[in-house]
Amino acid sequence: MQHQEFEPPEELRDTIKCFWYNRRESGVLQSSFEVVPDGYAEIIFHFGGDCSISYNGDLQPLPSPFMMGLLNQPVHFYTKNRLEIIAIRCFPWTVFDLLGLPAGKEGAHIFGHPIAQLQPILNKWIQAGRIDEALAQVKQYFLNTRLGVSTSSMLFKAGVAMRQANGTMLVSQVAAAAHATVRTLERNFKQSSGYTVKDVSALMRFEQVRNQLWLDPNTNIAGLAHELGYTDQSHLSREFKRYSGTTPAAFARKSKKRKQAVSNDFVAFVQS
């Protein structure tokens, strides 16, 4: 598997975390990989191998592009042959405004949108092996889109505070950092993202635990719980299992067996 991340232009850093490219070889037989929740939403273009998601026990083919919103549990994707992805990792309070769509809570969003006009252009560059050109097209699209999007300074300030604190701030503290009342912040945050400040903060904090255990499986879990503001180790373990479907200890054991940051059957996209 090959995975690369690219910083957005300065003009997009209040709405987009990064752009990324991923390539995986699955062979002629269908295989699956798991994606674990984090604090971001993704707009995903895919090329080559068929891409499906498991939904209510059935496989649902995914068009390109589709949007993957915030997750509250792991999801499994199925593909075969070579699958290549170009994606835009967005802050959950900006992604719907960027696309001009109403906020929602579904994991995979399938929608009709002018952004789909990029698919044949990107496919041409992907087929030619010109990932740089494909990324340039995506960046320019969002630079143009960004000009017509009015972002909220309140949500921007709230998002900065939440990210800097790794999701450990109380809602009242986030509101103070955004110079807003809790009620005003929560109303605007939910309108923009479909989720509450507490929902997204919890995912951000889980993401920190997940990343730390993936990079250093020998991390002391009790110490990590204290560092990230959980009540105790049991609290961390409950939250971790809620989002990952497994315990921190089991996740750490799995991580210890891997020699690479990303394995063949698990996708973490660990944040720096």
VEXLUM-403810 format. One record per residue (C-alpha): x negated, y, z; residue number from 1; residue in three letters. Coordinates in nm, 3 decimals. Layout:
N
+---------+---------+---------+-----+-----+
:    east :   north :      up :   i :  aa :
+---------+---------+---------+-----+-----+
:       X :       Y :       Z : NUM : ALA :
...
+---------+---------+---------+-----+-----+
% end
This chain:
272
+---------+---------+---------+-----+-----+
:    east :   north :      up :   i :  aa :
+---------+---------+---------+-----+-----+
:   0.000 :   0.000 :   0.000 :   1 : MET :
:  -0.116 :   0.354 :  -0.077 :   2 : GLN :
:   0.021 :   0.648 :   0.119 :   3 : HIS :
:  -0.077 :   1.014 :   0.084 :   4 : GLN :
:   0.064 :   1.331 :   0.236 :   5 : GLU :
:   0.035 :   1.685 :   0.099 :   6 : PHE :
:   0.080 :   2.019 :   0.274 :   7 : GLU :
:   0.357 :   2.240 :   0.134 :   8 : PRO :
:   0.281 :   2.591 :   0.006 :   9 : PRO :
:   0.297 :   2.862 :   0.272 :  10 : GLU :
:   0.634 :   2.982 :   0.142 :  11 : GLU :
:   0.793 :   2.643 :   0.218 :  12 : LEU :
:   0.649 :   2.567 :   0.561 :  13 : ARG :
:   0.956 :   2.695 :   0.743 :  14 : ASP :
:   1.172 :   2.436 :   0.567 :  15 : THR :
:   0.947 :   2.146 :   0.459 :  16 : ILE :
:   0.702 :   1.949 :   0.673 :  17 : LYS :
:   0.515 :   1.788 :   0.384 :  18 : CYS :
:   0.537 :   1.613 :   0.049 :  19 : PHE :
:   0.425 :   1.252 :   0.025 :  20 : TRP :
:   0.350 :   0.978 :  -0.224 :  21 : TYR :
:   0.369 :   0.606 :  -0.156 :  22 : ASN :
:   0.302 :   0.301 :  -0.372 :  23 : ARG :
:   0.361 :  -0.059 :  -0.274 :  24 : ARG :
:   0.325 :  -0.383 :  -0.468 :  25 : GLU :
:   0.590 :  -0.642 :  -0.382 :  26 : SER :
:   0.554 :  -0.899 :  -0.658 :  27 : GLY :
:   0.834 :  -1.046 :  -0.867 :  28 : VAL :
:   1.026 :  -1.177 :  -0.567 :  29 : LEU :
:   1.235 :  -0.936 :  -0.363 :  30 : GLN :
:   1.074 :  -0.829 :  -0.035 :  31 : SER :
:   1.178 :  -0.597 :   0.244 :  32 : SER :
:   1.015 :  -0.331 :   0.456 :  33 : PHE :
:   1.135 :  -0.157 :   0.769 :  34 : GLU :
:   1.150 :   0.217 :   0.828 :  35 : VAL :
:   1.158 :   0.332 :   1.190 :  36 : VAL :
:   1.332 :   0.658 :   1.296 :  37 : PRO :
:   1.151 :   0.987 :   1.338 :  38 : ASP :
:   1.249 :   1.353 :   1.367 :  39 : GLY :
:   1.267 :   1.433 :   0.995 :  40 : TYR :
:   1.497 :   1.399 :   0.696 :  41 : ALA :
:   1.363 :   1.286 :   0.358 :  42 : GLU :
:   1.459 :   1.355 :  -0.003 :  43 : ILE :
:   1.332 :   1.051 :  -0.191 :  44 : ILE :
:   1.258 :   0.992 :  -0.560 :  45 : PHE :
:   1.164 :   0.634 :  -0.649 :  46 : HIS :
:   1.026 :   0.471 :  -0.962 :  47 : PHE :
:   0.960 :   0.120 :  -1.086 :  48 : GLY :
:   1.087 :  -0.158 :  -0.862 :  49 : GLY :
:   1.454 :  -0.166 :  -0.773 :  50 : ASP :
:   1.525 :  -0.007 :  -0.435 :  51 : CYS :
:   1.818 :  -0.118 :  -0.218 :  52 : SER :
:   1.923 :  -0.073 :   0.143 :  53 : ILE :
:   2.093 :  -0.323 :   0.370 :  54 : SER :
:   2.439 :  -0.192 :   0.458 :  55 : TYR :
:   2.700 :  -0.393 :   0.648 :  56 : ASN :
:   2.527 :  -0.715 :   0.547 :  57 : GLY :
:   2.519 :  -0.629 :   0.175 :  58 : ASP :
:   2.247 :  -0.479 :  -0.041 :  59 : LEU :
:   2.340 :  -0.137 :  -0.177 :  60 : GLN :
:   2.129 :  -0.014 :  -0.473 :  61 : PRO :
:   1.995 :   0.335 :  -0.418 :  62 : LEU :
:   1.988 :   0.593 :  -0.697 :  63 : PRO :
:   1.697 :   0.827 :  -0.741 :  64 : SER :
:   1.691 :   1.067 :  -0.574 :  65 : PRO :
:   1.872 :   0.999 :  -0.248 :  66 : PHE :
:   1.845 :   1.159 :   0.092 :  67 : MET :
:   1.762 :   0.975 :   0.412 :  68 : MET :
:   1.891 :   1.169 :   0.709 :  69 : GLY :
:   1.799 :   1.119 :   1.073 :  70 : LEU :
:   1.813 :   0.758 :   1.186 :  71 : LEU :
:   1.910 :   0.618 :   1.524 :  72 : ASN :
:   1.783 :   0.268 :   1.449 :  73 : GLN :
:   1.546 :   0.102 :   1.199 :  74 : PRO :
:   1.667 :   0.042 :   0.844 :  75 : VAL :
:   1.550 :  -0.219 :   0.595 :  76 : HIS :
:   1.480 :  -0.146 :   0.231 :  77 : PHE :
:   1.447 :  -0.414 :  -0.037 :  78 : TYR :
:   1.239 :  -0.394 :  -0.352 :  79 : THR :
:   1.031 :  -0.594 :  -0.597 :  80 : LYS :
:   0.741 :  -0.535 :  -0.834 :  81 : ASN :
:   0.572 :  -0.197 :  -0.798 :  82 : ARG :
:   0.769 :   0.071 :  -0.616 :  83 : LEU :
:   0.641 :   0.429 :  -0.623 :  84 : GLU :
:   0.792 :   0.709 :  -0.418 :  85 : ILE :
:   0.761 :   1.085 :  -0.417 :  86 : ILE :
:   0.938 :   1.237 :  -0.120 :  87 : ALA :
:   0.999 :   1.566 :   0.054 :  88 : ILE :
:   0.992 :   1.549 :   0.434 :  89 : ARG :
:   1.221 :   1.823 :   0.565 :  90 : CYS :
:   1.316 :   1.957 :   0.903 :  91 : PHE :
:   1.665 :   1.827 :   0.980 :  92 : PRO :
:   1.800 :   2.179 :   1.036 :  93 : TRP :
:   1.689 :   2.293 :   0.687 :  94 : THR :
:   1.743 :   1.998 :   0.451 :  95 : VAL :
:   2.116 :   2.051 :   0.393 :  96 : PHE :
:   2.070 :   2.423 :   0.331 :  97 : ASP :
:   1.792 :   2.347 :   0.080 :  98 : LEU :
:   2.025 :   2.116 :  -0.110 :  99 : LEU :
:   2.334 :   2.332 :  -0.063 : 100 : GLY :
:   2.522 :   2.042 :   0.095 : 101 : LEU :
:   2.740 :   2.021 :   0.407 : 102 : PRO :
:   2.562 :   1.866 :   0.703 : 103 : ALA :
:   2.637 :   1.505 :   0.784 : 104 : GLY :
:   2.523 :   1.216 :   1.002 : 105 : LYS :
:   2.497 :   0.930 :   0.754 : 106 : GLU :
:   2.155 :   0.770 :   0.721 : 107 : GLY :
:   2.136 :   0.734 :   0.341 : 108 : ALA :
:   2.313 :   1.016 :   0.153 : 109 : HIS :
:   2.402 :   0.943 :  -0.209 : 110 : ILE :
:   2.515 :   1.255 :  -0.389 : 111 : PHE :
:   2.537 :   1.426 :  -0.725 : 112 : GLY :
:   2.299 :   1.722 :  -0.742 : 113 : HIS :
:   2.100 :   1.924 :  -0.999 : 114 : PRO :
:   1.778 :   1.801 :  -0.835 : 115 : ILE :
:   1.839 :   1.469 :  -1.015 : 116 : ALA :
:   1.731 :   1.645 :  -1.336 : 117 : GLN :
:   1.374 :   1.608 :  -1.206 : 118 : LEU :
:   1.390 :   1.228 :  -1.225 : 119 : GLN :
:   1.294 :   1.181 :  -1.595 : 120 : PRO :
:   1.024 :   1.449 :  -1.572 : 121 : ILE :
:   0.871 :   1.293 :  -1.262 : 122 : LEU :
:   0.900 :   0.945 :  -1.412 : 123 : ASN :
:   0.694 :   1.059 :  -1.712 : 124 : LYS :
:   0.411 :   1.179 :  -1.486 : 125 : TRP :
:   0.430 :   0.872 :  -1.263 : 126 : ILE :
:   0.405 :   0.643 :  -1.567 : 127 : GLN :
:   0.099 :   0.838 :  -1.678 : 128 : ALA :
:  -0.059 :   0.807 :  -1.334 : 129 : GLY :
:  -0.047 :   1.185 :  -1.287 : 130 : ARG :
:   0.074 :   1.211 :  -0.929 : 131 : ILE :
:  -0.066 :   1.565 :  -0.908 : 132 : ASP :
:   0.157 :   1.681 :  -1.194 : 133 : GLU :
:   0.463 :   1.512 :  -1.045 : 134 : ALA :
:   0.401 :   1.681 :  -0.710 : 135 : LEU :
:   0.349 :   2.016 :  -0.882 : 136 : ALA :
:   0.693 :   1.982 :  -1.044 : 137 : GLN :
:   0.856 :   1.904 :  -0.709 : 138 : VAL :
:   0.681 :   2.191 :  -0.532 : 139 : LYS :
:   0.784 :   2.437 :  -0.802 : 140 : GLN :
:   1.145 :   2.320 :  -0.783 : 141 : TYR :
:   1.159 :   2.390 :  -0.412 : 142 : PHE :
:   0.972 :   2.719 :  -0.442 : 143 : LEU :
:   1.246 :   2.830 :  -0.683 : 144 : ASN :
:   1.521 :   2.688 :  -0.462 : 145 : THR :
:   1.380 :   2.852 :  -0.151 : 146 : ARG :
:   1.431 :   3.198 :  -0.304 : 147 : LEU :
:   1.807 :   3.146 :  -0.291 : 148 : GLY :
:   1.825 :   3.000 :   0.059 : 149 : VAL :
:   1.878 :   3.219 :   0.362 : 150 : SER :
:   1.711 :   3.056 :   0.662 : 151 : THR :
:   1.802 :   3.127 :   1.022 : 152 : SER :
:   1.529 :   3.287 :   1.231 : 153 : SER :
:   1.703 :   3.146 :   1.538 : 154 : MET :
:   1.681 :   2.789 :   1.410 : 155 : LEU :
:   1.325 :   2.845 :   1.292 : 156 : PHE :
:   1.221 :   2.961 :   1.640 : 157 : LYS :
:   1.408 :   2.674 :   1.800 : 158 : ALA :
:   1.241 :   2.425 :   1.567 : 159 : GLY :
:   0.893 :   2.563 :   1.635 : 160 : VAL :
:   0.950 :   2.535 :   2.011 : 161 : ALA :
:   1.085 :   2.180 :   1.982 : 162 : MET :
:   0.794 :   2.062 :   1.766 : 163 : ARG :
:   0.530 :   2.225 :   1.984 : 164 : GLN :
:   0.679 :   2.057 :   2.292 : 165 : ALA :
:   0.715 :   1.722 :   2.109 : 166 : ASN :
:   1.083 :   1.715 :   2.197 : 167 : GLY :
:   1.030 :   1.750 :   2.573 : 168 : THR :
:   1.199 :   2.090 :   2.622 : 169 : MET :
:   1.540 :   2.124 :   2.784 : 170 : LEU :
:   1.812 :   2.264 :   2.560 : 171 : VAL :
:   1.824 :   2.578 :   2.776 : 172 : SER :
:   1.449 :   2.629 :   2.721 : 173 : GLN :
:   1.487 :   2.583 :   2.345 : 174 : VAL :
:   1.767 :   2.840 :   2.345 : 175 : ALA :
:   1.550 :   3.086 :   2.540 : 176 : ALA :
:   1.265 :   3.037 :   2.289 : 177 : ALA :
:   1.512 :   3.107 :   2.008 : 178 : ALA :
:   1.652 :   3.416 :   2.188 : 179 : HIS :
:   2.001 :   3.268 :   2.181 : 180 : ALA :
:   2.258 :   3.133 :   2.422 : 181 : THR :
:   2.284 :   2.755 :   2.451 : 182 : VAL :
:   2.633 :   2.764 :   2.302 : 183 : ARG :
:   2.528 :   2.972 :   1.999 : 184 : THR :
:   2.219 :   2.761 :   1.936 : 185 : LEU :
:   2.406 :   2.432 :   1.961 : 186 : GLU :
:   2.683 :   2.549 :   1.729 : 187 : ARG :
:   2.439 :   2.669 :   1.462 : 188 : ASN :
:   2.208 :   2.372 :   1.502 : 189 : PHE :
:   2.488 :   2.121 :   1.454 : 190 : LYS :
:   2.627 :   2.313 :   1.156 : 191 : GLN :
:   2.286 :   2.299 :   0.988 : 192 : SER :
:   2.172 :   1.947 :   1.078 : 193 : SER :
:   2.480 :   1.751 :   1.183 : 194 : GLY :
:   2.308 :   1.678 :   1.514 : 195 : TYR :
:   2.262 :   1.845 :   1.852 : 196 : THR :
:   1.936 :   1.986 :   1.982 : 197 : VAL :
:   1.926 :   1.702 :   2.234 : 198 : LYS :
:   1.970 :   1.440 :   1.958 : 199 : ASP :
:   1.677 :   1.573 :   1.755 : 200 : VAL :
:   1.457 :   1.632 :   2.060 : 201 : SER :
:   1.505 :   1.270 :   2.165 : 202 : ALA :
:   1.393 :   1.152 :   1.820 : 203 : LEU :
:   1.090 :   1.381 :   1.830 : 204 : MET :
:   0.988 :   1.243 :   2.166 : 205 : ARG :
:   1.040 :   0.883 :   2.054 : 206 : PHE :
:   0.825 :   0.957 :   1.750 : 207 : GLU :
:   0.537 :   1.064 :   1.975 : 208 : GLN :
:   0.559 :   0.739 :   2.171 : 209 : VAL :
:   0.580 :   0.533 :   1.853 : 210 : ARG :
:   0.282 :   0.707 :   1.695 : 211 : ASN :
:   0.067 :   0.676 :   2.005 : 212 : GLN :
:   0.138 :   0.304 :   2.047 : 213 : LEU :
:   0.078 :   0.244 :   1.677 : 214 : TRP :
:  -0.258 :   0.421 :   1.682 : 215 : LEU :
:  -0.366 :   0.298 :   2.025 : 216 : ASP :
:  -0.177 :  -0.014 :   2.137 : 217 : PRO :
:  -0.366 :  -0.012 :   2.468 : 218 : ASN :
:  -0.209 :   0.319 :   2.574 : 219 : THR :
:  -0.076 :   0.308 :   2.930 : 220 : ASN :
:   0.303 :   0.323 :   2.890 : 221 : ILE :
:   0.367 :   0.459 :   3.240 : 222 : ALA :
:   0.117 :   0.739 :   3.175 : 223 : GLY :
:   0.276 :   0.812 :   2.839 : 224 : LEU :
:   0.619 :   0.833 :   3.005 : 225 : ALA :
:   0.485 :   1.091 :   3.250 : 226 : HIS :
:   0.306 :   1.288 :   2.977 : 227 : GLU :
:   0.621 :   1.315 :   2.763 : 228 : LEU :
:   0.860 :   1.399 :   3.043 : 229 : GLY :
:   1.056 :   1.076 :   3.072 : 230 : TYR :
:   1.200 :   1.007 :   3.417 : 231 : THR :
:   0.988 :   0.693 :   3.445 : 232 : ASP :
:   0.860 :   0.400 :   3.240 : 233 : GLN :
:   1.202 :   0.233 :   3.239 : 234 : SER :
:   1.357 :   0.547 :   3.090 : 235 : HIS :
:   1.096 :   0.548 :   2.812 : 236 : LEU :
:   1.152 :   0.177 :   2.746 : 237 : SER :
:   1.530 :   0.217 :   2.717 : 238 : ARG :
:   1.497 :   0.508 :   2.473 : 239 : GLU :
:   1.230 :   0.329 :   2.272 : 240 : PHE :
:   1.441 :   0.015 :   2.235 : 241 : LYS :
:   1.742 :   0.227 :   2.141 : 242 : ARG :
:   1.562 :   0.367 :   1.838 : 243 : TYR :
:   1.325 :   0.085 :   1.742 : 244 : SER :
:   1.517 :  -0.227 :   1.843 : 245 : GLY :
:   1.218 :  -0.353 :   2.041 : 246 : THR :
:   1.033 :  -0.273 :   2.363 : 247 : THR :
:   0.722 :  -0.053 :   2.377 : 248 : PRO :
:   0.516 :  -0.352 :   2.490 : 249 : ALA :
:   0.635 :  -0.567 :   2.199 : 250 : ALA :
:   0.572 :  -0.282 :   1.957 : 251 : PHE :
:   0.220 :  -0.237 :   2.097 : 252 : ALA :
:   0.146 :  -0.608 :   2.058 : 253 : ARG :
:   0.258 :  -0.591 :   1.696 : 254 : LYS :
:   0.040 :  -0.286 :   1.640 : 255 : SER :
:  -0.262 :  -0.458 :   1.793 : 256 : LYS :
:  -0.243 :  -0.733 :   1.531 : 257 : LYS :
:  -0.274 :  -0.486 :   1.247 : 258 : ARG :
:  -0.606 :  -0.371 :   1.113 : 259 : LYS :
:  -0.455 :  -0.084 :   0.918 : 260 : GLN :
:  -0.236 :   0.211 :   1.021 : 261 : ALA :
:   0.047 :   0.089 :   0.795 : 262 : VAL :
:   0.117 :  -0.281 :   0.745 : 263 : SER :
:   0.279 :  -0.459 :   0.453 : 264 : ASN :
:   0.621 :  -0.498 :   0.615 : 265 : ASP :
:   0.650 :  -0.190 :   0.832 : 266 : PHE :
:   0.649 :   0.178 :   0.745 : 267 : VAL :
:   0.565 :   0.424 :   1.022 : 268 : ALA :
:   0.424 :   0.723 :   0.825 : 269 : PHE :
:   0.239 :   0.826 :   1.139 : 270 : VAL :
:   0.225 :   1.202 :   1.188 : 271 : GLN :
:  -0.101 :   1.374 :   1.271 : 272 : SER :
+---------+---------+---------+-----+-----+
% end
